[in-house]
């Protein structure tokens, strides 16, 4: 056993050294030669774990992401093996199929807009471009499923850095898509300038998706298939279904499991009673009361782990069961992480008890508030997030009494 462990450790150190040399400006051709000579082959899980350890040892995520293309080129022959055959309803199979469809849409858009030379050409292609744009908007569900379901399960199995890098690329994809939408909307007002931006953004999107999907197909997904258990894939698929799909509707494979789960949960709820100082609930009453509130709530405990979220009918921001137990810092993009940490630290220290923000989302005004949750002695128990659509509330004037 110690000999096997020693060999595994030695392989890992060789991989680390090859990658370190690349990050110091080493020759990729020489790195590829050393890799073939010393190791010969490598699998996705090895790459994921090595890159993760390098980040922990001081190489930044930005640097890992910047040189990821070079890493892939060196390990390409080892990684490009025949894809593991999965049932059509398997979450990874669904994501792979969506990759193919979305990449096809990206190349189609690039070809269409690059062939436009005059406003008449645009008029003839407008509906086709609009159809592709609608598919891109719908594809947000693809990224939300990965960020809110797949990534948390990978993190539970110790795979943290690869999902973090992929989430960064999701935000890059979102930014490029916004550029496409903006250029398309403005093209009839300022044709040549907007067309130039549209062509450039479409080309950027094709390149970005090609690179991003390759990394996921050859590193992230094979890693997930190695570490995530069969029973967990069933739970992942159920949570995928809750968020919904783009591109196509996948085959359902979970009906029997879902019925068993519902039955077990029902019995458990009927037996549970929660007694509080001012009254009591059955578990069923309490759960449905929280889900009926005209706000979305999420509770993060004193250890910064997501403990609970309500399941209101029209939830504003996606929440899935996969995030339960996940650190709240891993539920936010890197660019806003310092704000999240500051709020929690202020709550923990007693510096303040609340924080509030409001944003415009799909022509609705969304009010987001955070509250420190404390016990009777003022000890910090966690943070409550309350999110509410206040668009219609802001329109209220005068009075409407109960008898009215």
N, C-alpha and C positions, 0 to 999 in steps of 0.2 A: 504493500500500500504506500509506504514512504517513497519507494522508487517511482511509482506512478505520479505521486504528488510532486516529486522533484522534477520530473520531466515536464509536467504541466506548468510548473512555476518557471522553469527555464525557457519554455516556449513563450510565455507571457513576457519575460524580460527581454527576449530577443525582439519581439514585436514592438515593445515599448521603445527600445533603442533605435529601431529603424524609423519609427514615427518621430522620435525626438530629433534625429538627424535631419529629417525633412523640415521640421519646424525651425531648424537653425539654418535653413537654406541649402541643405544637402541635395545632391543630384538624384532626381527620381529614377533615372535609368540604373544608377548604381544601387539604389535602394531596392529596386525590383530584382536585380541580379542577386543581391544578398538574401532577399526573401526566398527566392527559389532555391538557392544553394543551401540555406540553413534550415528552412522550414518546409518548403515545397508546397504546402497548402494551408489554408486557414478557413474556419467557418464563421458565420455571422455572429454567433454568440461570443466567440473569442474577440472579434473586433469590437463589439459593444462593450465588453468588460474592460478591455485594454484602454479604449478611449475614455471610459468613465473613470478609471483609476488615474489616467493622466490629468484629467480635469481636477481630481482631488489632490493631485500632487503639484498643481500650480499652473498648468496650461489652461488658458481661458477658453470658455465656450466659443467666443468669437473666433479664436485662432483655430480651434477644432473644425468649426464650420467653414472657415476660409480655405482650409487645406483638405477638406473632406473629398473633393474631386480627385486630388492627387492620391489620397489613400485608396480610393476605389480603383483607380487606374492600376495601381501596384498589385492589389489583391483581386483584380477583376476575374482572372481565369479561375481562381479558387471559388469565388462567390457565385459565378454564373453556372450553377448546376441546374439540372432539370427541376422545375418547380414541383414541390410535393403536391400530389393530387388530393384534393379535398372535396367534400360534398358541396353541392352548389349553394347550399344555404349557410355554409360556414362563414363566420365574419371575415376571415382573411380572404376567402374567395370572393366575397362581395366587394371588398375594398380593391382587390386586384382588378376585377371587372370594371369597376368605376374608374380606375386609373386609365384603362384602355379607352373607355368612352370619352373621358374628359380630355385626354391627350389628342384624340381624334378631333374633338371640337376645337381645340386650340390650334391645331394645324390647319383645319378648315378655315377658321377665322383669319389666320395669317395669310393663307393663299387668296382669300376673297379680297381683303383690304389692300394687299400689295398689288392687286390687278386693277384697282380703281384709279382713274386718271382725271375724271371730270365729275361734276355734280350729277350728270345724267347716269353715269355708272353707279354712283352711290344710290340714287333713287331706285334703280333696278335691283340692287342688292340689299336694300334697307331691311326688308322683312326677314331675309335669311340671316343677316347679322343680328337682328333683334332676337330671333329665335335662339341663336347660340348664346347671346348675352343672358337670356332668361335661364338657360341651362346652367350657366356659370353662377348666377345668383342662387339657384336651387342647390348647387353643389356645396354651399356652406354647410349643409347637413353632413356631408362627407367628412369635413374637417372637425366639426363638432363631435361626431361619433369617435373619432380618433382621440381628440383632446380630453373628452369627458368620460370615455369608457376604456378604450384600449390602453392609453397611456397610464391611467391609474393602476390597471392590472399589471402592466410591465413594472411599474414602480414598486408594487407589492412584492415582486419577485427580485428586487434589487437592481432593476434596469432603469436608471434614473436619467443619465445624461443624454442618451440617444433620443428619447422622447422630447427632452428640453430643446435639443437642436432642431428637431422636426417641427416643434411648435413655432420656433423662431421663423422657420421657412414658411409655415402657414401664414404668418403675419406678412411676410414678404409677398406671397401670392395674393393675399387680400389687397395689399397696396397696389400691385400691378393691375388687378382687376378693376379697382376703383378708377385707375387712370383710363382704362378702356371705356368704362361707363361714362365718365366725364367727357372724353373726347367724342364719343358717339352722340351724346346729348347736345354738344355745341357745334357739331360739324356743319349744320345748315346755317349757322350764324357766321362762322369763320371757317370756310371750307378747307383751304389749303393747310392752314396751321393745325387745325383739328385732325385732318387726315394724316398729317405727318406724325402727330402724337399717337393716333390710333394704330398706325402701321408699326411704330416703334414699340408700343405697349403690347401689341399682339405677338410680335417677335420675341419680346422679353418673356411673355407668359409661356410660349412654347418651349423656350429654353429652360425656364425655371421649372415647369412641370416635368419635363423630360428628366432633368437631374434629380428633382425631389422624389418622383415616383420610382426612379431606379434605386435610390437609397432605401426607400421603404420596402420595395419588393425584394431586394437582395440582402438587406441587413436587418431592418426593423422587424419585418414580418417573420422571416426565418427564426430570429431570436425569440419572438413571441411564441412561435410554435414549439420551441425547445423548452420554454420555462412555464408556460401557462397550461394548467391541467384541463382535461376534457370537460369536467363538470363546470369549470369556470367559463369555458367557451360557450356553454349553453346559457349561462347568466349574461355573458357579453352580448350574445345574439338577442336575448330578450330586451336588453337595454338599448341595443341598436334600433330595435323595432319601435321603442318609445320615442326616439328622436326622429325617426323617419329616414327616407332614402331619396337619392337623386338618381337620375339616369335610367333606372329600371327598378322594378319591384322584385326582390329576391324570393326564392322559394321558401316557404315556411317549413321549419323542421322542429318546432318546439311545443306544439299544441299539447301533447301528453304531459310533458314536464310542467307546463304552466298550470294545467288543471290540478295536478298533485300539489304544487306549491300553494295555489290559492286555497285549497281545502285545508292544508296543514296550518296556514296562516289564520284562517277563519276560526278554527278550533282554539288556537292560542289566544286570539283576541277576545273571544267570548269568555274565557276563563280569567282574564286579567282585570284587576281593579286597581286604580291608582287613587290613593287617598291623599288629599292636600289639606292644608290648614282651613281653607274656607269651603271645602266640599270634596266631591269625589267624581271620578269618571270610570267607565269601562274603557279599555284600550281603544275599542272601536269608536266610542263617543269622542274621546280626546283626539284621535287621529283625524276623524272627519271634521271636527270643530276647527282644528288647525288648517285643514285643507279648504275650509269655507271662508276663512279670513279674506278680506278684500286686498290683501297684500301677500307678497311672497316672503317667506322668512327662511333664513339659514342660520344655524347655530354652530359656532366654532368654539371648542372647549379651551381651557386655560393652557393646554399644551399645544395650541394652534392646529389641532386636528378637527376636520369637519365631522360633526357629531350627528347633525340632523338637518333636513330641509323639508319644507311643506310641499305638497303636490297639488297646487291649485290648478283649476281647469285650464287657464290660459297663462301659464307661467311666462314671465318676461324673458328671463335668462335660463338657458338650459342647465338642468341639474340631473345627474344620474346616480344610481345607487353605488356605482363604482367609486364615487368620490368620498364615500363614508370612510373615515379613518385616514384620508389623505391630508397632508399638511396644506394649510390654506395658501401658503406661499407657492405651492405647485399648481394652484388653481388660477393663477393670474399670470399674464404675460410679463416678461422680464422688465419691460419699460415702466410698469406701474408697481413693481415689487417694493421699491423703497417707500412708496406712500403707504402701502398695506402694512409694512413692518412698523412704520412710524406711528400709525393709528393704534395698532395693537400695543406697542410699547407705551404709548401715552395712556391707554386704558389700564394696562397692567400697573403702571407706576402711580395712577390716580391723578395724572396731570389733567385729564379731561374725561368726560363721560359719554360724549357723542361726537359724531362727524357726519356731515351731509354733503351730497352732491346732486346735481341734476343734469341730465343729458337729453338730447333729441335723438330718438331712435325710430326710424320708419314713420316720420311725421307725428310721433307721439312724444309727450314730455314725461320722462321717467325720473322719479324722485328716489334717490338711494340714500338710506340712512344706516349708520352703524351705532350701536349702543353697547356700552360696557355692562355686562351682567355681573352683579355682585351679591354676596350673601348678606345677612342682616348685620354682620360685623364689618362690611365694606370690603371683604376679601374678593379679589377678582376670580370669577368663575369661567369667564369666556366672553365672546363677542356675538351679538345678535345683528344680522344684516336684515334690513327691511326694505323691500323694493316695491314701488307702487306707480302705476300709470295715473298721473294726475291731470291729464289733458282735459277731461270732461269736468273734473272738480274745479279747475280754474275758470270755467265758464259760468259757474253758479252765481246767481245774483238774487237779491231780495230774500224772501222767505218761502219755505214750504213746510207748513206745520203738519203734525201727525194726522190731525182731523181732515186735512186737505186731501 
